[in-house]
Amino acid sequence: MSGLERVKIMSGPVFEGMSEHWVSVDGLRLRYLAGGSGPPLLLVHGIAGFSFSWRKNFADLVNHFRVFAPDLPGVGYSERSDKVDVSIPGMARTLFRFLDAVQINSAHIVGSSHGGAVVMEMAAQQPERIRSMVLVAPVNPYAEKYQGRIRFMSSSFGQLFMKLAPWMAVPLQRYAIGRMYGDRKKMPTGTAEGYCKPLRIAGTIPHLLRCFQTWPEDVRRLESKFSLLSNVPTLFIWGDQDGAVELKSGEKLREHFHDAQLIILPNTGHLPYEEAPEEFNRALISYLAARQARRPQPA
């Protein structure tokens, strides 16, 4: 059985208001969830996440937007291939081709962590296609904490840990993911199991290890591109207890944007859309509704 057949059989979870779809991008089958109606909204998950990351947000968002939540190549339930361009610029190009495939010319785009860096790269490549972007604790050139984790994951011990992590006991998985929360007691039931299941699909861990190899240099190069995306309307959302990408880096990052807002969620860590979904949804919907109201309407 091929890798593609294994992934197709292992369809992932689908959530309220969403339905499961498949599309071919650069010869790879990508899985995505879609639902709702209205202005298009693309949700870009973090490095080891997938559409599951937004499970607490879909029910609200589909009442306001046509929501698209892809599993990026190599993770979730999309196809694995060692031919994928895993660089941040490469992932940005893949997402534009995904938008082409689902016939979306421009969209509001949300990106979390590593996905936030990908969204900034998208805005640098084709700013005219970004109606606005919402960056949730995005990895950026001014952040330092995450760099130690990347060095660890790139070490021999870190690579061994990555290979074993999907098969660890659930309490250990919950502990590892809980470090992303301001209060790990807020972790929804089934979170660890949901994230770890697709990590067990053959080819996933090698894909992530390749991502870690290009990540540091890709992020450093982003700084030279800020002038290309500085006019894109932007909202930053950060948890004040973020232990992965420190809030102070966001305050410095914000200085490069001409039209940017920063919302800080109290007592919240690196995954505010999971840890404080109601507050996150309100902030996101309010901001995007205001942007949409200001958007010129066709004659």
Secondary structure, DSSP 4 states (H G I P E B T S, - for coil): --HHHHHHHS-----TT-EEEEEEETTEEEEEEEE--SSEEEEE--TT--GGGGTTTHHHHTTTSEEEEEPPTTSTTSPP-TTS--SHHHHHHHHHHHHHHTT-S-EEEEEETHHHHHHHHHHHH-GGGEEEEEEES---TT--HHHHHHHHHHSHHHHHHHHHGGGS-HHHHHHHHHTTSSSGGGPPTTHHHHHHHHHTSTTHHHHHHHHHHHHHHHHHHHGGGHHHHTTS-EEEEEETT-SSS-HHHHHHHHTT-SSEEEEEETT--S-HHHHSHHHHHHHHHHHHHHHHHHSPPP-
